[in-house]
């Protein structure tokens, strides 16, 4: 599965977290330690917030470790909040449109996990995207459908309610199709002001999400950016980490 990180805090260069740490996101794209797959080379993406109303976005199909443009951009782009993702495909094609983060207006979304037997309920979930949102669907991943379902379920007004409703919609579709394999879902969502990181699974093993707070900086990531994990905490299963104005909180997203 994929690896991702999100940052909020004082102004930094993207390379400070994408390339510099001993277990940086680029290192994880080659040698992930806590993911289902070691290599995450099916494309990558970065989304960052600056003075503009909407975020910047750069995505490509190359492995993150093999794109010189990413290295150059990371050396020059500074941001107080950014998201980054390296992809390991679970079946969908390797295209720019399937690379994360996904964008809708000021919102960014990236995902690690999988809807099991997605082909059996793809159409059922697809038709939950209303006509006015459907032109925004450019790829063919379960991740993008989840994002557009979140938007349709009221993401812009209530992130918590949208996440809970979307999880329930996926689970209902799985139940109707007789799918019993676990639905695994970790994600990061941002509007440029706040960060939301749900960690959920229908079994007891959701994808890992860690966070680290130090001085005026907070990093959320699929795995710690250092080998010594002492200053990193794991987001509890069945909860969503919420970071507003530098302060973190947890809310339950258990649907039972």
N, C-alpha and C positions, 0 to 999 in steps of 0.2 A: 504493500500500500504506500501512499504518498507520505512526504514529509513537508512540514510547513512551519513558518514562524511569523509572529506579529510583534511589532514594537510600538510603544508609546512613551513619550517623555521628552527630554531635552533634545534639541536639534543635533542630529548625528548624520554622518555619512553612511549610506547603506552598506558599504563594504565592511564597516565595523562589526556587523553581525552576519553578513552573507559569506565573507571570506576570512576574516581575521581569527575568530575563536578556533580552538583546537578541534572542536566538533561542530564547526560552522555548518550552515545549511548546504554549502557546496560540498563539504566533506560528507555530509549525510546523503547527498545524492549519489555518492560512490560507495559509502560504507555505513549505511544505517545500522544502528545497534539495537533498536527497539521496535523496528517495523517487521511486517510479515515478509517483506522483500529487502534484500541488502542494497540493491541498486535501483535508483529512481531516475531513469534516463529518458523518459517519454515526454519530454518537454518541460517547460518551467514558466514562471511568470512572476512579475513584481508589480505591485500597485502602491502608489505613494500619494500622500496628501501634501499640498503646499498652499500657496495663496489663492489658487483658482477654486472655483465652486465645485468642480468635480475632480476626482483623482487622476493622476497620470497612470498609464498602464503600458507595460511592455511584456509581451509573451512570444515564445517561439517554440519550435519543435525540436531544436537541438538539445542534447543533454546540457544541463546547466554548467558542468565543468568544461564544456567544449565551445562555449560561446564567448568570443572576445568582446562583443558589444556589451554583454552583461557586466564583465569586469570593468570596462571603461565607464559605463553608466553608474555603477556602484561607487566608483572613485569620485564621482562628481556630483551626484544627487544627494542633497541633504533633506531630511524630513523629520518632523516630530511624530509622525505616525506612518508606518508602512506595513504591508503584508507581502510575504514571499512564499513561493510554493514550488516544489519539485515533484514531478508526477511519475507514478508507476501505474500504467494502465491496467484496468481490470477487464479489458475487452474492447473498449471503444477505441477508435482510430487515433493516431497521433497527429493532431492538427493544431494550429494556433487556436481555433475556436474551442477545442477541448482542453486547452491549458488554463489553469487557474492563475490568478483570481478572476472571477466573473464580476462584471460591473453592471449596475443599473442606477443611473443618475449618480448621486453621491455615495451609493452603497457599493461595498466590495464584499465578496464572499469566496472563501476557499474551503475545501473539504478533504477529509481523509476518511475512508470507510467504503462501504459497499451495500447496495441493495441486492440481496441474493436473488438469483434467477430473475434478474432485471428484465430479460427479454419477455418473460411471461406477463409482466404487468406494465411494461413500458408504455403501451398505448393507453392503458387505464389511467396512468399518472399524467401522461401527455395531455389528455383531454381536460384535465383539471386546470390547465393554463388557459386563461380567457383570451378571446380574440385580440384584445388590445395589447396583451403582453406577448402574444405568440411571435410577432416579428423579432423580438429580442432573443429568441431561441436560435442560436447559430450552430450549435454542435449537437452531439448525440450521446452525451454522458448522463448518467444518473445524477451526477453532481449539479449540472446546470438545471436539470428539471427540479431538483430539490430547491435550488435558489429561487427559481421563478415561482414555485409553489409557496415559498416563504413570502415573496413579494405579494402574491395574490392573497395570502392569508393575513395580510396586514402588517408586514415588516416595518413599514415606514411609521406606523403609529404605536406599535407595541411588539417589540422584538420577542419578549418572552412568550406571549400568546401565539405569535406566528410560529415560533419553533415548536411549541407543544402541539399546535394544530397540525403542522406538517408531519411531525413524527407519527401522530395518530392516523393521518391520512395514508401514509406509507404502510403502517402496520395493518390497517383495515384492508388495503389492497392485497397485501401479502396473505392475510387470513382468507380472503375470498378465493385466492388462487391456490390455497393449500400449501403455501411455502412455509417451511418450518426452520430453515437455516436462519442464523441470527442476522438481524439488521444492525450494522455497525456504523456509528455516526460520530465523528468529531469534526468540528468546523470552527472557523473564525469569521466573524461578521463585523463590519465597521461602517459608520457613517462619517468618518473623519473626526469625530469628537470622542466617541466611546468605542470600546472593544467588547465583544461578546464571544465566548468560547464554550459552546456546549460539548459535553462528552457523554455519550450514551450508547447503549447496546441492549438488544433484547436478551442477550446472555450475560454472563458475568465478566466478559473480557472485552470492554470497549477499547478502541484505539487510544494510545497514551497521549496525554496532554499535560505538559509541565509549565510552571511559571516561576519567574524569578523577579523580585523587586529589589532594587538597589539605588539608593539616593533618589534621583528624580526620573528613574528609568524603570520600565516594566517590559519584560520579554515573555511571550507565551510561545511555546514550541512543542512539536511532536516529541522531541527529546531534548535533554539539556545540551547546551552549547559547550559544556566542559565535561571532562571525564570525571572530575570530582563533583558529585551531585549534591553536596552538603547544603548549598544555598538555594536549591531548587525544590519546589513542592509539586506534587501531582494534584491535578484537578480531580476531586472525587467523582466516582462513577455516578451517572444519573443526575449530574448537576451542570449548571452553566456558570462559568466564571464571568463576572461583569466588572469592567474597569471604567469608572467614571471619575474624571478629574483626579486621576492618579490613585484613587482609592478602590480596592477590590472588595467584591462581595460574591456570595454564591446563592443561586436559586435552584430549587429542585425542578428537574424536568422528567421525573418518573411518571409514566402514564398509567400505571396499574391503579 
